[in-house]
Amino acid sequence: MQTAGTLYEKVGGEEAIGKVVDYFYELVLADDTVNHFFKNTDMEKQRMHQTKFISFALGGPNQYTGHSMAKAHAGMNLQEEHFAAIAKHLHDALAHFGVSESDIGQVLAHVSTLKDDILHK
């Protein structure tokens, strides 16, 4: 069995990641601990940015042109519990589409490197 080079390829590329992102936001928007952060958000634009960002984070092409993590989350007063909720939803969305726990671990490890910027620590 041949293994794909990057997690991006392993997961199925941008189209598959777009499905994960759609499901991820279903989980996020149903979660009262974090959904208020998105009440005035253009969710179509948000989904597009998130798909490109996650694609890049998984080793795909860098098409992400959004703000830096620090700038995108400035003034939101995000706390550990919010980061943990989002990370859990990302885990659950990836798992829902059959991504292995070891691969999810790699994704979450990458995301955790951004935590200080997101939480403005």
C-alpha positions as CSV (number, residue, x, y, z in Angstrom):
1,M,0.0,0.0,0.0
2,Q,1.4,3.4,-1.0
3,T,1.0,6.2,1.5
4,A,0.4,9.8,0.4
5,G,3.1,12.3,1.0
6,T,1.3,14.9,3.0
7,L,-1.7,14.9,5.3
8,Y,-3.4,17.1,2.8
9,E,-3.1,14.3,0.2
10,K,-4.0,11.6,2.7
11,V,-7.2,13.3,3.7
12,G,-8.3,13.8,0.1
13,G,-7.2,17.3,-0.8
14,E,-9.2,20.6,-0.7
15,E,-12.6,19.1,-1.7
16,A,-12.4,16.6,1.2
17,I,-11.2,19.3,3.6
18,G,-14.1,21.6,2.5
19,K,-16.5,18.8,3.6
20,V,-14.7,18.5,7.0
21,V,-14.8,22.3,7.4
22,D,-18.6,22.4,6.7
23,Y,-19.2,19.7,9.3
24,F,-16.8,21.4,11.7
25,Y,-18.9,24.6,11.5
26,E,-22.1,22.6,12.1
27,L,-20.5,21.5,15.4
28,V,-19.2,24.9,16.2
29,L,-22.4,26.7,15.5
30,A,-24.3,24.2,17.7
31,D,-22.0,24.9,20.6
32,D,-23.1,27.7,22.9
33,T,-19.6,28.1,24.4
34,V,-18.2,29.3,21.0
35,N,-21.0,30.0,18.5
36,H,-21.5,33.6,19.7
37,F,-18.1,34.4,18.2
38,F,-19.6,33.8,14.7
39,K,-22.9,35.5,15.0
40,N,-21.9,38.4,12.8
41,T,-19.6,36.4,10.5
42,D,-20.1,35.8,6.8
43,M,-20.0,32.0,7.2
44,E,-19.5,31.3,3.5
45,K,-16.4,33.5,3.5
46,Q,-15.3,32.0,6.8
47,R,-15.7,28.4,5.4
48,M,-13.6,29.4,2.4
49,H,-10.8,30.9,4.5
50,Q,-10.8,28.0,6.9
51,T,-10.7,25.4,4.1
52,K,-7.6,27.1,2.5
53,F,-6.0,27.6,5.9
54,I,-6.5,23.9,7.0
55,S,-5.4,22.8,3.5
56,F,-2.2,24.7,3.9
57,A,-1.8,23.5,7.5
58,L,-2.0,19.9,6.3
59,G,0.8,20.4,3.7
60,G,-1.3,21.5,0.7
61,P,-0.7,24.5,-1.5
62,N,-0.5,27.8,0.3
63,Q,-3.6,29.6,-1.0
64,Y,-4.4,31.2,2.4
65,T,-4.5,35.0,2.1
66,G,-6.4,35.8,5.3
67,H,-5.1,37.7,8.3
68,S,-2.4,36.3,10.6
69,M,-3.8,34.3,13.4
70,A,-3.1,37.1,15.9
71,K,-4.8,39.7,13.7
72,A,-7.8,37.5,12.8
73,H,-8.5,36.8,16.5
74,A,-7.6,40.3,18.0
75,G,-10.0,41.7,20.5
76,M,-12.1,38.5,20.8
77,N,-10.9,37.7,24.3
78,L,-10.6,34.0,23.5
79,Q,-9.8,31.8,26.5
80,E,-8.4,28.2,26.9
81,E,-11.9,26.8,27.0
82,H,-12.8,28.3,23.6
83,F,-9.6,27.0,22.0
84,A,-10.3,23.5,23.6
85,A,-13.9,23.5,22.2
86,I,-12.7,24.4,18.7
87,A,-9.9,21.8,18.8
88,K,-12.5,19.2,19.9
89,H,-14.8,20.1,17.1
90,L,-11.9,19.9,14.6
91,H,-11.0,16.5,16.0
92,D,-14.6,15.3,15.8
93,A,-15.1,16.6,12.2
94,L,-11.9,14.9,11.0
95,A,-12.9,11.7,12.8
96,H,-16.4,11.9,11.2
97,F,-14.7,11.7,7.8
98,G,-12.5,8.7,8.7
99,V,-9.2,10.5,9.4
100,S,-7.1,8.3,11.7
101,E,-6.4,9.3,15.3
102,S,-2.7,9.5,14.6
103,D,-3.3,11.9,11.7
104,I,-5.8,13.9,13.7
105,G,-3.1,14.1,16.4
106,Q,-0.7,15.6,13.9
107,V,-3.3,18.2,12.8
108,L,-4.1,19.2,16.4
109,A,-0.4,19.4,17.2
110,H,0.1,21.8,14.3
111,V,-3.0,23.8,15.4
112,S,-1.7,24.0,19.0
113,T,1.4,25.8,17.7
114,L,-0.9,28.7,16.8
115,K,-2.6,28.8,20.2
116,D,-0.5,31.6,21.7
117,D,-1.3,33.8,18.7
118,I,-5.0,33.0,18.8
119,L,-5.2,33.6,22.5
120,H,-2.9,36.6,22.4
121,K,-0.5,35.1,25.1
